[in-house]
Amino acid sequence: MKSQRHNEGELSELQVNIEKELLESFFLMSKNAGIPLNDLVAIAMKRFRAAHADYEKSEPSFT
């Protein structure tokens, strides 16, 4: 996963309020894994989106 590229293309900023413990966990995982925080958040959101395609009222493509 570390060799994969994330956040390529046009980027936009997102500001959210999340639980302090969750934020601290993201910082720790970023540091320990050597993955930039922006990339780690993008990975997490992509995985969440893949697991919850129904939230977007679409089906995952298996082709």
Summary of the structure (lengths in Angstrom):
residues: 63
radius of gyration: 13.5
end to end distance: 21.4
largest distance: 39.2
contacts: 94
relative contact order: 0.13
helix: 52%
strand: 0%
